[in-house]
Amino acid sequence: MYQMSNTSRMKRLGELAPDAFRAFAEFDALAVKDGAISRKNKELIAVGVALTTQCPYCIEIHLQNAKRAGATEQELAEAAMVAAALRAGAAVTHATHLLA
């Protein structure tokens, strides 16, 4: 079901909903553009978010983008551990709802 080759269908999606797709593509590009936070760090953030949302496409795309932006394996590993800590932290903080 999850094959990177599916992303080739993005072109067709853009043809079927051109205005919305164009707006998304522009927003996506602007969101990771160098600014107060470097592109590399934004891609590391994206990797962490992708790991927590568990989107295999996002994981692969942002992993490759992060590498192209100069991210090291150590940086990727640390980003993964931050994502894991946040995901675990959400379970712990939500556990407070179990206690009366």
PADRENNU-322071 format. One record per residue (C-alpha): x, y negated, z negated; residue in three letters. Coordinates in steps of 0.2 Angstrom, whole numbers, padded with zeros to 4 digits, always signed. Each point is the difference from the previous one (the first is absolute). Example, Ala and Ser with C-alpha at 12.3 -4.5 7.8 and 13.67 -1.06 7.14 Angstrom:
2
+0062+0022-0039ALA +0006-0017+0003SER 
***
This chain:
100
+0000+0000+0000MET +0014-0012-0005TYR +0012-0001+0015GLN +0010-0015+0004MET -0005+0002+0018SER -0018-0006-0005ASN +0007-0017-0001THR +0001+0000+0019SER -0019-0003-0001ARG +0003-0017-0008MET +0000-0007+0018LYS -0017+0007+0003ARG -0006-0007-0016LEU +0007-0017+0005GLY -0010+0001+0016GLU -0016+0004-0008LEU +0001-0013-0013ALA +0013-0013+0007PRO -0004-0015-0011ASP +0000+0009-0016ALA +0015+0011+0005PHE +0010-0015+0005ARG -0004-0009-0016ALA +0006+0015-0010PHE +0016+0002+0010ALA +0004-0019-0002GLU -0004+0001-0019PHE +0010+0016-0002ASP +0015-0008+0009ALA -0001-0016-0011LEU -0001+0010-0016ALA +0017+0008+0002VAL +0009-0015+0008LYS +0015-0007-0010ASP -0006-0013-0012GLY +0003-0003-0018ALA +0001+0019-0001ILE +0011+0008+0013SER -0007+0012+0014ARG +0010+0014-0008LYS -0007-0002-0017ASN -0018-0002+0007LYS +0003+0016+0009GLU +0005+0008-0016LEU -0016-0006-0008ILE -0009+0007+0015ALA +0008+0017-0003VAL -0005-0001-0018GLY -0018-0004+0004VAL -0001+0013+0013ALA +0006+0013-0012LEU -0014-0005-0012THR -0013-0001+0013THR +0007+0017+0007GLN -0002-0005+0018CYS +0012+0011+0010PRO +0000-0013+0015TYR +0004-0014-0011CYS +0014+0009-0009ILE +0008+0005+0016GLU -0002-0017+0008ILE +0006-0010-0015HIS +0014+0012-0003LEU +0007-0002+0017GLN -0003-0019-0001ASN +0009-0001-0017ALA +0015+0010+0007LYS +0001-0012+0015ARG +0000-0014-0012ALA +0015+0007-0009GLY -0008+0009-0014ALA +0011+0013-0008THR -0005+0018-0006GLU +0003-0006-0018GLN -0012-0015+0003GLU -0013+0011+0007LEU +0002+0012-0014ALA -0002-0014-0013GLU -0015-0007+0010ALA -0008+0018-0001ALA +0003+0001-0019MET -0008-0017-0002VAL -0015+0006+0010ALA -0001+0016-0011ALA +0001-0011-0016ALA -0014-0011+0005LEU -0011+0015+0005ARG +0003+0009-0016ALA -0002-0017-0010GLY -0017-0002+0008ALA -0005+0017-0007ALA +0007-0004-0017VAL -0009-0017-0001THR -0016+0007+0006HIS +0001+0013-0013ALA -0004-0013-0013THR -0018+0001+0007HIS -0001+0017-0008LEU +0003-0006-0017LEU -0013-0008-0010ALA 
***
